[in-house]
Amino acid sequence: MKIELRSAISYRIVPSDPAAHLFSVVLTVPAPNVQGQVLSLPAWIPGSYMMREFSRNIVQIRADAGGKRVALRKLDKHSWQAAACTGPLTVHYDVYAWDPSVRAAHLDQTHGFFNGSSVFLCVLGQEATQHTVDIVCPRGDGYADWRVATGLPELNAQRYGFGSYVADDYDALIDHPVEMGTFVLATFKAHGVPHDIVISGQVPNLDLARLAADLKKICSAQIALFDPERKRAPMPRYVFLTMALGDGYGGLEHRASTALICARADLPSTAAPQEMSDGYRSFLGLCSHEYFHTWNVKRIKPAAFAPYDLRVENYTSLLWLFEGFTSYYDDLMLLRSGAIDQPAYLKLVAKTINNVLRGSGRSKQSVAESSFDAWSKYYRQDENAPNAIVSYYTKGALIALALDLTIRTETKGKKSLDDVMRALWLRYGQDFYPRGKQAGKLTGIAEQEGEAIFDEISGLKLKRFFERYVRGTEDLPLAKLLAPFGVSLKDGRHDGKPDLGLRSVRNGSFCKIANVYEGGAAHQGGLSAGDLLLALDGVRVTATNLDALLSRYRVGDAIVLHAYRGDILMAFDVTLASDSVPQWSLLAESKPLTIARKRAAWLQPVLD
């Protein structure tokens, strides 16, 4: 497809010193503001709701025009204003890139990765102008085999090659992360749309064919969910950018790609071609989650994100709908696509239930409040988080489950949450990034607007549901809702098992308390997060033997725990309580054919 190039803001980015982790960027502004052009780097990246102050990584910056130096005045922590000049204005700056996450930029002799929000200064007032970027290979024979992977449309570059790329506007420019290096690559088509899988990092015996086959099923099922008739994807091409490490897990969604981090052990191996390990299942769930965001949050958006203001926090109480519902569908689509079976799916749902019930924070904060407070609480969790907050991911997923089951039951199977998601897509998502010159339809879901759509599409009155479980803090009646589908909720806890009511982590050879759960034995005995456990009734506690030591005791027994708090040795009298860790499991029971059909319609509808 030939791209019509207009007068564009242009960037040139070079991995100028991989050993020092430096990208050098040259920004050219053809027609700067005559009163002095303001330039700004985003303070956060969409999908990760925390102020990250990317401008702190700009090492040095200067500007010139017509061969003469142009003064730059710092306006605030992430903005500069150039002195008035006649264009073009050229800005030179270096960016330190040593953040091994999916959110920023990373560069060394093995690979380079960046999100545009970390490296591309925004030309304020000209965000809607076309932007181009020339991605340059680092110098040296050691980089001769490097390639480029990105969802950006090529301008003067071959696919996977260095050269020029183009974006319709600044928002599009920073919504296509870039990977460069000696990655491995596989491509498949889902309903005619090419999808690339890019794996960076050393992964012996990687079963790339299996990964491609599994992802094809998952992507095809999601496309069919949102567009069951035409099965048309919302992007012309999609890229899974994956960095495989010794340990790690995470992902960040973009409009036509996702950036992922995983442990190399979680990727499938040709040495065990039939094995579905927990790690691989988890990685497929991560891919499914980020891919579902292609519709839900990248195009179906809260009004607060349409458009984003990347200089300040953008508050919304709807993240339970965007992250929570995506968390419900990510595992459900693994099942519906055939990547996992029904027992494996029910096990994943039970894990989510147990995670939500573990913390008392769920009784103090609603998912609507958790969404609004993401900037100050969810993304800045401390050791007291389980006792103070609820996750809009996990409880949001249970809300989606409960709504799906409620709608299916009350409408006798005529409607479901799938119908609501398709309605949201048709009204808010499908025209958000139209192709061609037409400007985007920047509309989003208002804070109370989404609830009305649930009523409209289902034909039910769901206000009380939202008051109790979304704006309120009540636990969801999942056992009651699952029963009509022949799924029972079983409690596997052992009342006779003693429990301290804490979560510990390894700290060298020590056992360190990470969290103390409110109301538990450790809390009642005065222990705190950060304490290093040394001895239980005079017997040494190590990083691995706490459970074995506790197994020698009964509920109600009094014990003495010695621990370091800082550099002070302290003793604590603790009375052991019964096991308080939720151990719910889901069981699909043998039921009459009518109930089996209802369960099949929910879990495994036909998605070609």
C-alpha positions as CSV (number, residue, x, y, z in Angstrom):
1,M,0.0,0.0,0.0
2,K,1.5,3.3,-1.0
3,I,1.5,5.9,1.7
4,E,0.8,9.6,0.9
5,L,3.5,11.6,2.7
6,R,2.5,15.0,3.9
7,S,4.6,17.7,5.6
8,A,5.7,15.7,8.6
9,I,7.4,15.9,12.0
10,S,10.4,13.6,11.6
11,Y,12.6,11.7,14.0
12,R,15.8,9.8,13.6
13,I,16.7,7.3,16.3
14,V,20.1,5.6,16.6
15,P,21.3,3.1,19.1
16,S,24.4,5.3,19.4
17,D,26.1,3.5,22.3
18,P,24.6,0.1,23.2
19,A,27.2,-0.5,25.9
20,A,26.2,2.8,27.6
21,H,22.5,2.1,26.9
22,L,22.0,5.3,24.9
23,F,19.6,6.1,22.1
24,S,20.4,9.3,20.2
25,V,17.4,11.1,18.7
26,V,17.2,13.9,16.2
27,L,13.8,15.6,15.9
28,T,13.0,17.9,13.0
29,V,10.0,20.3,13.2
30,P,9.5,21.9,9.7
31,A,7.3,24.7,11.0
32,P,7.8,25.5,14.6
33,N,5.5,27.8,16.6
34,V,6.6,31.3,15.8
35,Q,6.3,32.3,19.5
36,G,8.7,29.4,20.5
37,Q,7.9,25.8,20.1
38,V,7.1,23.7,23.2
39,L,8.3,20.1,23.3
40,S,7.2,17.6,25.9
41,L,7.8,13.9,26.8
42,P,4.9,11.9,28.2
43,A,4.9,11.4,32.0
44,W,3.2,8.0,31.7
45,I,2.3,5.3,29.1
46,P,-1.3,4.2,28.4
47,G,-2.1,0.9,30.0
48,S,0.2,1.5,33.0
49,Y,-1.4,3.9,35.3
50,M,1.5,5.4,37.2
51,M,3.5,8.6,36.7
52,R,6.9,7.4,35.4
53,E,8.5,10.7,34.4
54,F,10.2,9.4,31.3
55,S,12.0,12.7,30.8
56,R,14.4,11.9,33.6
57,N,16.2,9.6,31.1
58,I,17.0,12.5,28.8
59,V,20.8,12.8,29.3
60,Q,21.4,15.9,27.2
61,I,19.4,18.1,24.8
62,R,20.2,20.9,22.4
63,A,18.5,22.6,19.4
64,D,19.5,24.5,16.3
65,A,17.9,26.1,13.2
66,G,19.6,27.4,10.1
67,G,23.0,26.3,11.4
68,K,22.6,28.4,14.6
69,R,22.1,27.3,18.1
70,V,18.5,27.8,19.5
71,A,18.1,28.3,23.2
72,L,15.9,25.7,25.1
73,R,14.2,26.8,28.3
74,K,13.0,24.1,30.8
75,L,9.3,24.8,31.6
76,D,8.7,21.9,34.0
77,K,9.9,18.3,34.6
78,H,9.1,17.1,31.1
79,S,8.7,20.2,28.9
80,W,11.1,22.6,27.1
81,Q,10.4,25.7,25.0
82,A,12.7,26.6,22.1
83,A,13.4,30.3,21.4
84,A,11.5,31.8,18.5
85,C,13.1,30.8,15.2
86,T,12.5,30.2,11.6
87,G,12.1,26.5,10.8
88,P,13.1,23.9,10.4
89,L,13.9,23.4,14.1
90,T,16.2,20.5,14.9
91,V,16.4,19.1,18.4
92,H,19.2,16.6,19.3
93,Y,19.0,14.6,22.5
94,D,20.2,11.3,24.1
95,V,18.0,8.9,26.0
96,Y,19.3,6.5,28.7
97,A,17.6,3.2,28.1
98,W,18.1,0.6,30.8
99,D,14.5,-0.3,31.9
100,P,14.1,-4.1,31.4
101,S,10.3,-3.8,31.3
102,V,7.5,-3.4,28.7
103,R,6.9,0.2,29.7
104,A,10.0,2.2,28.7
105,A,13.2,1.6,26.7
106,H,16.1,-0.9,27.0
107,L,19.3,-1.1,25.0
108,D,22.5,-3.1,25.2
109,Q,24.7,-5.2,22.8
110,T,22.1,-8.0,22.6
111,H,19.0,-6.0,21.6
112,G,17.1,-2.7,21.6
113,F,13.5,-2.0,22.6
114,F,11.6,1.2,23.0
115,N,8.1,2.6,23.4
116,G,7.7,5.9,21.6
117,S,6.4,7.6,24.8
118,S,9.9,7.1,26.3
119,V,12.0,8.5,23.4
120,F,9.9,10.8,21.1
121,L,9.3,14.4,22.3
122,C,5.9,15.6,21.4
123,V,5.6,18.8,19.4
124,L,2.8,20.5,21.2
125,G,0.1,22.0,19.0
126,Q,1.2,19.7,16.1
127,E,0.1,16.3,17.5
128,A,-2.3,15.7,14.6
129,T,0.5,16.2,12.0
130,Q,1.9,13.2,10.2
131,H,5.0,11.8,11.9
132,T,7.9,9.8,10.4
133,V,10.8,8.0,12.1
134,D,14.0,6.7,10.6
135,I,15.3,3.7,12.7
136,V,19.0,3.3,12.2
137,C,21.1,0.2,12.8
138,P,24.0,0.6,15.4
139,R,27.5,0.8,13.9
140,G,29.8,-2.2,14.0
141,D,30.1,-5.7,12.5
142,G,28.5,-7.2,15.6
143,Y,25.1,-5.6,14.6
144,A,25.1,-6.7,10.9
145,D,22.4,-9.4,11.6
146,W,20.0,-7.1,13.6
147,R,16.5,-6.6,12.3
148,V,13.5,-4.4,13.3
149,A,10.1,-5.5,14.4
150,T,7.2,-3.1,14.9
151,G,3.6,-2.5,13.9
152,L,4.4,0.9,12.4
153,P,3.7,1.1,8.6
154,E,6.9,1.1,6.5
155,L,7.7,4.2,4.5
156,N,11.2,3.5,3.1
157,A,12.0,0.3,4.9
158,Q,11.5,-3.4,4.2
159,R,9.4,-5.4,6.6
160,Y,11.7,-6.2,9.6
161,G,14.3,-3.8,8.3
162,F,16.0,-0.6,9.3
163,G,14.7,2.5,7.5
164,S,11.8,4.9,7.6
165,Y,8.3,4.3,9.2
166,V,5.3,6.6,9.3
167,A,2.4,7.3,11.7
168,D,-0.7,9.4,11.1
169,D,-0.2,11.4,14.3
170,Y,1.7,11.5,17.5
171,D,-0.7,9.2,19.3
172,A,-0.2,6.6,16.6
173,L,3.6,7.1,16.7
174,I,3.9,6.2,20.4
175,D,1.4,3.3,20.2
176,H,3.7,1.0,18.2
177,P,6.7,-0.3,20.3
178,V,9.9,-1.2,18.4
179,E,12.2,-4.2,18.9
180,M,15.6,-4.5,17.2
181,G,18.1,-7.3,17.4
182,T,18.5,-11.0,16.3
183,F,15.1,-12.2,17.2
184,V,13.3,-15.3,15.9
185,L,10.1,-14.8,13.9
186,A,7.0,-16.7,13.0
187,T,3.9,-15.5,11.1
188,F,0.3,-16.8,10.9
189,K,-2.9,-15.5,9.6
190,A,-6.1,-15.2,11.7
191,H,-9.1,-14.6,9.5
192,G,-6.8,-13.2,6.8
193,V,-4.9,-10.8,9.0
194,P,-1.1,-11.5,9.4
195,H,0.2,-11.8,12.9
196,D,3.9,-11.9,13.7
197,I,5.4,-13.6,16.8
198,V,8.8,-12.1,17.6
199,I,10.9,-13.8,20.3
200,S,14.0,-12.0,21.6
201,G,16.4,-13.7,24.0
202,Q,18.0,-17.2,24.1
203,V,15.4,-19.9,24.1
204,P,16.8,-23.4,23.4
205,N,14.5,-25.8,21.5
206,L,11.7,-23.2,21.2
207,D,8.6,-24.8,19.6
208,L,7.7,-21.8,17.6
209,A,5.3,-23.8,15.4
210,R,3.2,-24.8,18.4
211,L,3.1,-21.3,19.8
212,A,2.0,-20.0,16.4
213,A,-0.7,-22.7,16.1
214,D,-2.1,-21.9,19.6
215,L,-2.0,-18.2,19.2
216,K,-3.8,-18.5,15.8
217,K,-6.7,-20.3,17.5
218,I,-6.9,-17.7,20.3
219,C,-6.7,-14.7,18.0
220,S,-9.3,-16.2,15.5
221,A,-11.7,-16.9,18.4
222,Q,-11.4,-13.3,19.6
223,I,-11.9,-11.8,16.2
224,A,-15.0,-14.0,15.7
225,L,-16.4,-12.9,19.1
226,F,-16.5,-9.2,18.2
227,D,-17.4,-9.6,14.6
228,P,-19.2,-13.0,14.2
229,E,-20.5,-12.3,10.7
230,R,-17.7,-10.7,8.8
231,K,-14.9,-11.8,11.2
232,R,-12.9,-8.6,10.4
233,A,-10.1,-7.6,12.7
234,P,-9.7,-4.0,13.7
235,M,-6.0,-3.8,12.5
236,P,-4.3,-4.7,9.2
237,R,-1.5,-6.5,11.0
238,Y,-0.6,-7.5,14.5
239,V,2.8,-8.1,16.3
240,F,3.5,-10.1,19.5
241,L,6.9,-8.6,20.7
242,T,8.2,-11.0,23.3
243,M,11.4,-10.8,25.4
244,A,12.3,-14.1,27.0
245,L,14.3,-13.9,30.2
246,G,15.4,-16.2,33.0
247,D,12.5,-15.0,35.0
248,G,9.8,-12.4,34.3
249,Y,6.1,-11.8,33.4
250,G,4.2,-8.9,32.1
251,G,2.6,-7.3,29.1
252,L,1.4,-4.0,27.7
253,E,-1.3,-3.5,25.1
254,H,-1.0,-1.4,21.9
255,R,-3.4,-0.8,19.1
256,A,-1.8,-3.3,16.7
257,S,0.8,-5.0,18.9
258,T,1.7,-6.0,22.4
259,A,5.0,-5.9,24.3
260,L,5.5,-9.0,26.5
261,I,8.1,-10.4,29.0
262,C,8.1,-14.0,30.0
263,A,10.4,-16.6,31.5
264,R,12.1,-18.7,28.8
265,A,10.9,-21.8,30.7
266,D,7.3,-20.7,30.0
267,L,7.7,-21.0,26.3
268,P,6.9,-24.4,24.6
269,S,9.8,-26.7,23.9
270,T,10.3,-29.2,21.0
271,A,11.8,-31.5,23.7
272,A,8.3,-31.8,25.2
273,P,5.9,-31.1,22.3
274,Q,2.7,-32.3,24.0
275,E,3.2,-30.7,27.4
276,M,1.0,-27.9,28.6
277,S,2.9,-26.6,31.6
278,D,1.5,-24.1,34.0
279,G,4.0,-21.6,32.8
280,Y,3.0,-22.0,29.1
281,R,-0.7,-21.8,30.0
282,S,0.0,-18.6,31.9
283,F,1.9,-17.2,28.9
284,L,-1.0,-18.0,26.5
285,G,-3.3,-16.3,29.0
286,L,-1.1,-13.2,29.0
287,C,-1.1,-13.1,25.2
288,S,-4.9,-13.6,25.2
289,H,-5.3,-10.7,27.7
290,E,-3.2,-8.2,25.7
291,Y,-4.8,-9.2,22.4
292,F,-8.3,-8.7,23.9
293,H,-7.3,-5.2,24.7
294,T,-7.1,-4.6,21.0
295,W,-10.8,-4.1,21.3
296,N,-11.4,-3.4,25.0
297,V,-9.4,-0.3,26.1
298,K,-7.4,0.5,22.9
299,R,-10.6,1.2,21.0
300,I,-13.5,0.8,23.4
301,K,-12.3,3.4,25.9
302,P,-13.4,5.3,29.0
303,A,-14.2,8.9,28.1
304,A,-11.3,10.0,30.3
305,F,-8.9,8.3,27.8
306,A,-10.4,9.9,24.6
307,P,-8.0,11.3,24.0
308,Y,-5.2,10.6,26.6
309,D,-3.5,13.5,28.3
310,L,0.0,12.0,29.0
311,R,1.2,15.0,31.0
312,V,-1.2,14.4,34.0
313,E,-3.2,11.6,35.6
314,N,-6.3,10.6,33.7
315,Y,-8.9,9.5,36.2
316,T,-11.7,6.9,35.6
317,S,-13.7,4.6,37.8
318,L,-14.1,2.1,34.9
319,L,-10.9,0.1,34.9
320,W,-12.9,-2.8,36.3
321,L,-14.7,-2.9,32.9
322,F,-11.6,-2.6,30.8
323,E,-9.0,-4.6,32.8
324,G,-11.4,-6.8,34.8
325,F,-13.5,-7.9,31.8
326,T,-10.4,-8.4,29.8
327,S,-9.1,-10.6,32.7
328,Y,-12.4,-12.6,32.5
329,Y,-12.2,-13.2,28.7
330,D,-8.4,-13.9,28.5
331,D,-8.8,-17.4,30.1
332,L,-12.2,-17.9,28.7
333,M,-10.9,-17.5,25.2
334,L,-8.2,-20.1,25.9
335,L,-11.0,-22.6,26.5
336,R,-13.3,-21.5,23.7
337,S,-10.4,-21.6,21.2
338,G,-9.4,-25.2,22.3
339,A,-6.0,-24.2,23.8
340,I,-7.0,-25.6,27.2
341,D,-9.8,-27.9,28.4
342,Q,-12.7,-27.3,30.7
343,P,-11.1,-28.6,33.9
344,A,-8.0,-26.4,33.3
345,Y,-10.3,-23.4,32.8
346,L,-12.3,-24.0,36.0
347,K,-9.1,-24.3,37.9
348,L,-8.0,-20.9,36.6
349,V,-11.4,-19.4,37.7
350,A,-11.0,-20.9,41.2
351,K,-7.5,-19.4,41.4
352,T,-9.0,-16.0,40.7
353,I,-11.7,-16.5,43.3
354,N,-9.1,-17.5,45.9
355,N,-7.0,-14.5,45.1
356,V,-9.9,-12.1,45.6
357,L,-11.0,-13.7,48.9
358,R,-7.5,-13.7,50.4
359,G,-7.3,-10.0,51.2
360,S,-9.6,-8.0,53.6
361,G,-9.1,-5.0,51.4
362,R,-12.1,-6.2,49.3
363,S,-14.4,-5.2,52.1
364,K,-13.0,-1.7,52.3
365,Q,-12.6,-0.6,48.7
366,S,-14.9,-1.1,45.7
367,V,-13.6,-1.9,42.3
368,A,-14.9,1.5,41.1
369,E,-12.8,3.2,43.8
370,S,-9.9,0.9,43.0
371,S,-10.1,2.0,39.4
372,F,-10.1,5.7,40.3
373,D,-7.2,5.2,42.8
374,A,-5.0,3.2,40.5
375,W,-2.5,6.0,40.2
376,S,-2.0,6.3,44.0
377,K,-2.8,2.8,45.3
378,Y,-3.0,-0.1,42.9
379,Y,0.2,0.9,41.0
380,R,2.0,1.9,44.2
381,Q,1.2,-1.1,46.4
382,D,3.0,-1.6,49.7
383,E,3.1,-4.4,52.3
384,N,-0.4,-3.5,53.6
385,A,-2.1,-3.7,50.1
386,P,-4.0,-6.9,50.7
387,N,-5.6,-5.3,53.8
388,A,-6.4,-2.0,52.1
389,I,-7.3,-2.4,48.4
390,V,-9.0,-4.7,46.0
391,S,-7.8,-5.5,42.5
392,Y,-9.9,-4.3,39.7
393,Y,-8.3,-7.0,37.6
394,T,-9.3,-10.0,39.7
395,K,-12.6,-8.9,41.3
396,G,-13.4,-7.2,37.9
397,A,-13.0,-10.6,36.3
398,L,-15.4,-12.1,38.8
399,I,-17.9,-9.3,38.2
400,A,-17.8,-10.1,34.5
401,L,-18.3,-13.8,35.3
402,A,-21.3,-13.0,37.6
403,L,-22.8,-10.6,35.0
404,D,-22.4,-13.2,32.2
405,L,-24.1,-15.9,34.3
406,T,-26.8,-13.6,35.5
407,I,-27.7,-12.4,32.0
408,R,-27.6,-16.0,30.6
409,T,-29.9,-17.2,33.4
410,E,-32.4,-14.4,33.5
411,T,-32.8,-14.3,29.7
412,K,-32.9,-18.1,29.4
413,G,-29.8,-18.1,27.3
414,K,-31.0,-15.5,24.7
415,K,-28.4,-12.9,25.8
416,S,-25.0,-13.0,27.4
417,L,-22.0,-10.8,28.2
418,D,-20.8,-11.5,24.7
419,D,-23.7,-9.4,23.3
420,V,-22.8,-6.5,25.6
421,M,-19.2,-6.5,24.5
422,R,-20.3,-6.5,20.8
423,A,-22.6,-3.6,21.5
424,L,-19.8,-1.7,23.1
425,W,-17.6,-2.4,20.1
426,L,-20.2,-1.2,17.6
427,R,-20.9,2.0,19.5
428,Y,-17.5,3.0,20.8
429,G,-14.8,1.0,19.2
430,Q,-15.0,0.1,15.6
431,D,-14.5,3.7,14.3
432,F,-12.0,4.9,16.8
433,Y,-8.9,4.5,14.5
434,P,-10.4,4.7,11.0
435,R,-8.1,4.1,8.1
436,G,-7.2,6.8,5.7
437,K,-7.3,10.6,6.3
438,Q,-10.5,10.7,8.4
439,A,-9.9,11.8,11.9
440,G,-10.6,9.4,14.7
441,K,-13.9,9.3,16.4
442,L,-12.7,10.3,19.8
443,T,-15.6,9.2,22.0
444,G,-15.5,7.1,25.1
445,I,-17.8,5.6,27.6
446,A,-18.9,8.1,30.3
447,E,-18.7,7.0,33.9
448,Q,-22.3,5.9,34.2
449,E,-23.0,5.3,30.6
450,G,-21.7,1.8,30.5
451,E,-24.2,0.5,33.0
452,A,-27.2,1.7,30.9
453,I,-25.9,-0.4,28.0
454,F,-25.9,-3.6,30.2
455,D,-29.6,-2.9,30.9
456,E,-30.4,-2.1,27.3
457,I,-28.8,-5.1,25.7
458,S,-29.8,-7.7,28.3
459,G,-33.3,-6.3,28.9
460,L,-32.7,-6.6,32.7
461,K,-32.5,-4.0,35.5
462,L,-29.0,-4.4,36.8
463,K,-28.7,-1.2,38.9
464,R,-28.8,-3.1,42.2
465,F,-26.0,-5.4,40.9
466,F,-23.7,-2.5,40.2
467,E,-24.5,-0.8,43.5
468,R,-23.7,-3.9,45.5
469,Y,-20.7,-5.3,43.7
470,V,-19.1,-2.5,41.6
471,R,-19.7,0.6,43.7
472,G,-20.2,-1.5,46.8
473,T,-17.9,-4.1,48.5
474,E,-20.1,-7.1,48.8
475,D,-18.8,-10.6,47.8
476,L,-20.3,-12.0,44.7
477,P,-22.8,-14.9,45.0
478,L,-20.8,-17.1,42.7
479,A,-22.0,-20.4,44.1
480,K,-25.6,-19.5,43.5
481,L,-24.9,-18.2,40.0
482,L,-22.8,-21.2,39.0
483,A,-25.3,-23.8,40.1
484,P,-27.7,-23.5,37.2
485,F,-24.7,-24.4,34.9
486,G,-23.9,-27.5,36.8
487,V,-20.7,-26.1,38.4
488,S,-20.3,-26.4,42.1
489,L,-18.0,-24.4,44.4
490,K,-16.1,-26.6,46.9
491,D,-14.0,-25.5,49.9
492,G,-10.8,-27.5,50.2
493,R,-9.5,-25.9,53.4
494,H,-8.5,-28.0,56.4
495,D,-9.9,-26.5,59.5
496,G,-7.4,-28.4,61.6
497,K,-4.4,-27.0,59.8
498,P,-2.6,-24.2,61.8
499,D,-1.9,-20.9,60.0
500,L,0.0,-17.8,60.8
501,G,-1.9,-15.5,58.5
502,L,1.1,-14.1,56.6
503,R,2.9,-14.4,53.3
504,S,6.6,-14.9,53.4
505,V,9.4,-14.6,50.8
506,R,13.0,-15.8,50.6
507,N,15.6,-13.3,51.7
508,G,18.9,-15.0,51.2
509,S,18.7,-17.9,53.7
510,F,16.1,-16.0,55.8
511,C,12.4,-16.2,55.8
512,K,11.1,-12.7,55.4
513,I,7.5,-11.6,56.1
514,A,6.1,-9.9,53.0
515,N,2.5,-9.4,54.1
516,V,0.6,-9.8,57.4
517,Y,-3.1,-10.4,56.9
518,E,-5.5,-8.5,59.0
519,G,-7.0,-10.5,61.8
520,G,-4.6,-13.5,61.5
521,A,-2.4,-15.0,64.1
522,A,0.7,-13.0,63.1
523,H,-1.3,-9.7,63.2
524,Q,-2.7,-10.6,66.7
525,G,0.8,-11.6,67.9
526,G,2.4,-8.3,66.8
527,L,4.5,-9.4,63.8
528,S,4.9,-7.0,60.9
529,A,5.9,-7.1,57.2
530,G,9.6,-6.9,56.9
531,D,10.4,-9.0,60.0
532,L,13.0,-11.7,59.4
533,L,11.8,-14.9,61.1
534,L,14.7,-16.6,63.0
535,A,13.2,-19.3,65.2
536,L,10.0,-21.0,66.2
537,D,10.0,-22.3,69.8
538,G,13.8,-22.2,69.6
539,V,14.1,-24.1,66.3
540,R,15.7,-22.2,63.4
541,V,13.4,-20.9,60.7
542,T,14.9,-20.9,57.2
543,A,13.7,-19.7,53.8
544,T,12.1,-23.1,53.1
545,N,11.0,-24.8,56.4
546,L,8.3,-22.7,57.9
547,D,5.4,-24.9,56.7
548,A,7.2,-28.0,57.9
549,L,7.7,-26.5,61.3
550,L,4.0,-25.4,61.6
551,S,2.8,-28.9,60.6
552,R,4.1,-30.2,64.1
553,Y,1.5,-28.0,65.8
554,R,-2.3,-27.8,66.2
555,V,-4.8,-24.9,65.9
556,G,-4.8,-23.1,69.3
557,D,-1.3,-23.9,70.2
558,A,0.8,-21.1,71.7
559,I,4.3,-20.6,70.1
560,V,7.1,-18.1,70.4
561,L,8.6,-16.6,67.3
562,H,11.9,-14.8,67.3
563,A,12.5,-12.3,64.5
564,Y,14.7,-9.4,63.6
565,R,12.9,-6.1,63.0
566,G,15.6,-4.0,61.4
567,D,18.7,-4.8,63.6
568,I,16.7,-5.5,66.8
569,L,15.9,-9.0,68.0
570,M,12.3,-9.4,69.2
571,A,10.2,-12.2,70.6
572,F,6.5,-12.7,69.8
573,D,3.9,-14.8,71.6
574,V,1.5,-16.2,68.9
575,T,-1.6,-18.4,69.2
576,L,-2.0,-20.4,66.0
577,A,-5.3,-20.0,64.2
578,S,-7.0,-22.3,61.7
579,D,-6.1,-22.2,58.1
580,S,-7.4,-18.9,56.6
581,V,-6.1,-19.3,53.0
582,P,-9.0,-19.7,50.6
583,Q,-8.9,-23.1,48.8
584,W,-12.0,-23.0,46.6
585,S,-12.2,-25.3,43.6
586,L,-14.8,-25.6,40.8
587,L,-16.3,-28.9,39.8
588,A,-18.4,-29.5,36.7
589,E,-20.9,-32.0,37.8
590,S,-22.8,-34.6,35.8
591,K,-26.2,-33.1,35.3
592,P,-29.1,-33.5,32.9
593,L,-28.5,-32.8,29.2
594,T,-30.3,-29.5,29.4
595,I,-27.8,-28.2,32.0
596,A,-24.9,-29.6,30.1
597,R,-26.1,-27.6,27.1
598,K,-26.3,-24.4,29.1
599,R,-22.8,-24.9,30.3
600,A,-21.5,-25.6,26.8
601,A,-23.2,-22.5,25.5
602,W,-21.4,-20.5,28.1
603,L,-18.0,-22.1,28.0
604,Q,-17.6,-23.4,24.4
605,P,-19.9,-21.6,21.9
606,V,-19.0,-22.0,18.2
607,L,-16.3,-19.4,17.3
608,D,-15.1,-20.2,13.8
